[in-house]
Amino acid sequence: MSSLKKTLMQKGMKLMSDPRVMKMMQDERVMKAVMAAMSVPGKAQSLAREQLENVAKAMALATESEVKDLRRTVRKLEDELSKMQHDQGSEKGAGSKKKSTAAE
């Protein structure tokens, strides 16, 4: 794969040094068209993602981002619960020690 990329880069650099291509690249219309062509994959991907989310919502399914949010929330709540249990356990341990020293 890297050899293909390397070859394409070399051909592209050779093409860019051609005076006819350089003149064409100076044309604002050509540059706008190139920029628009480069943005097409990103637009297509975001459109597909939006359509997928719409279908998931129509079918009452959770989307990937919603599942990630839920997992994050559950993890956070589990951590808080664990901390509370730990704190409660240490308070009971301290309370039983106080009672035993008071009895002495």
The 8 nearest C-alpha neighbors of each residue, nearest first, counted from 0:
[[1, 3, 2, 4, 5, 6, 7, 8],
 [0, 2, 4, 3, 5, 6, 7, 8],
 [1, 3, 5, 4, 0, 6, 7, 8],
 [4, 2, 6, 0, 1, 5, 7, 8],
 [3, 5, 1, 7, 2, 6, 8, 0],
 [4, 6, 2, 8, 3, 7, 1, 9],
 [7, 5, 3, 9, 8, 4, 2, 10],
 [8, 6, 10, 4, 9, 5, 11, 3],
 [7, 9, 11, 5, 6, 10, 12, 4],
 [8, 10, 6, 12, 11, 7, 13, 5],
 [11, 9, 13, 7, 8, 12, 14, 6],
 [10, 12, 14, 8, 13, 9, 7, 15],
 [11, 13, 15, 9, 14, 10, 8, 16],
 [14, 12, 10, 16, 11, 15, 9, 17],
 [13, 15, 11, 17, 12, 16, 10, 20],
 [16, 14, 12, 17, 13, 20, 11, 21],
 [15, 17, 13, 14, 18, 12, 21, 20],
 [16, 18, 14, 20, 15, 19, 21, 13],
 [19, 17, 21, 20, 22, 16, 15, 23],
 [18, 20, 22, 21, 17, 23, 16, 24],
 [19, 21, 23, 22, 17, 18, 15, 24],
 [22, 20, 18, 24, 23, 19, 15, 17],
 [23, 21, 19, 25, 20, 24, 18, 26],
 [22, 24, 20, 25, 21, 26, 19, 29],
 [25, 23, 21, 26, 22, 20, 30, 29],
 [26, 24, 22, 23, 27, 21, 30, 29],
 [25, 27, 24, 29, 23, 28, 30, 22],
 [26, 28, 30, 29, 31, 25, 24, 32],
 [29, 27, 31, 30, 26, 32, 33, 25],
 [30, 28, 32, 31, 26, 27, 33, 24],
 [29, 31, 33, 27, 32, 28, 34, 24],
 [32, 30, 28, 34, 29, 33, 35, 27],
 [31, 33, 35, 29, 30, 34, 36, 28],
 [34, 32, 30, 36, 35, 31, 29, 37],
 [35, 33, 37, 31, 36, 32, 30, 38],
 [34, 36, 32, 38, 37, 33, 31, 39],
 [37, 35, 33, 39, 34, 38, 32, 40],
 [36, 38, 34, 35, 39, 33, 40, 41],
 [37, 39, 35, 36, 41, 40, 34, 42],
 [38, 40, 42, 36, 41, 37, 43, 35],
 [41, 39, 43, 42, 38, 44, 37, 36],
 [42, 40, 44, 43, 39, 38, 45, 37],
 [41, 43, 39, 45, 44, 40, 46, 38],
 [44, 42, 46, 40, 41, 45, 39, 47],
 [43, 45, 47, 41, 46, 42, 40, 48],
 [44, 46, 48, 42, 47, 43, 49, 41],
 [47, 45, 43, 49, 48, 44, 42, 50],
 [46, 48, 50, 44, 45, 49, 51, 43],
 [49, 47, 45, 51, 46, 50, 44, 52],
 [50, 48, 52, 46, 51, 47, 45, 53],
 [51, 49, 53, 47, 52, 48, 46, 54],
 [50, 52, 48, 54, 53, 49, 47, 55],
 [51, 53, 55, 49, 50, 54, 56, 48],
 [54, 52, 50, 56, 51, 55, 57, 49],
 [55, 53, 57, 51, 56, 52, 58, 50],
 [56, 54, 60, 52, 58, 53, 57, 59],
 [55, 57, 59, 53, 58, 54, 60, 52],
 [56, 58, 54, 55, 59, 53, 60, 52],
 [57, 59, 55, 56, 60, 54, 53, 61],
 [60, 58, 56, 57, 55, 61, 54, 62],
 [61, 59, 55, 58, 56, 62, 57, 54],
 [62, 60, 65, 66, 55, 63, 59, 56],
 [61, 63, 65, 64, 52, 66, 60, 55],
 [64, 62, 66, 65, 67, 61, 68, 52],
 [63, 65, 67, 66, 62, 68, 61, 69],
 [66, 64, 68, 62, 67, 63, 61, 69],
 [65, 67, 69, 63, 68, 64, 70, 62],
 [66, 68, 64, 70, 65, 69, 71, 63],
 [69, 67, 65, 71, 66, 70, 72, 64],
 [68, 70, 66, 72, 71, 67, 73, 65],
 [71, 69, 73, 67, 72, 68, 74, 66],
 [70, 72, 68, 74, 69, 73, 67, 75],
 [71, 73, 69, 75, 70, 74, 76, 68],
 [74, 72, 76, 70, 75, 71, 77, 69],
 [75, 73, 77, 71, 72, 76, 70, 78],
 [74, 76, 72, 78, 73, 77, 71, 79],
 [75, 77, 79, 73, 78, 74, 80, 72],
 [78, 76, 80, 74, 79, 75, 73, 81],
 [77, 79, 81, 75, 76, 80, 82, 74],
 [80, 78, 76, 82, 77, 81, 83, 75],
 [81, 79, 83, 77, 82, 78, 76, 84],
 [80, 82, 78, 84, 79, 83, 77, 85],
 [81, 83, 85, 79, 80, 84, 86, 78],
 [84, 82, 86, 80, 85, 81, 87, 79],
 [85, 83, 87, 81, 86, 82, 88, 80],
 [84, 86, 82, 88, 83, 87, 81, 89],
 [87, 85, 83, 89, 88, 84, 82, 90],
 [88, 86, 84, 90, 85, 89, 83, 91],
 [89, 87, 85, 91, 90, 86, 84, 92],
 [88, 90, 92, 86, 91, 87, 93, 85],
 [91, 89, 93, 87, 92, 88, 94, 86],
 [92, 90, 94, 88, 93, 89, 95, 87],
 [91, 93, 89, 95, 90, 94, 88, 96],
 [92, 94, 90, 96, 91, 95, 89, 97],
 [93, 95, 91, 97, 96, 92, 90, 98],
 [96, 94, 98, 92, 97, 93, 91, 99],
 [95, 97, 93, 99, 94, 98, 100, 92],
 [98, 96, 94, 100, 95, 99, 101, 93],
 [97, 99, 101, 95, 96, 100, 102, 94],
 [98, 100, 96, 102, 101, 97, 95, 103],
 [101, 99, 97, 103, 102, 98, 96, 95],
 [100, 102, 98, 99, 103, 97, 96, 95],
 [103, 101, 99, 100, 98, 97, 96, 95],
 [102, 100, 101, 99, 98, 97, 96, 95]]
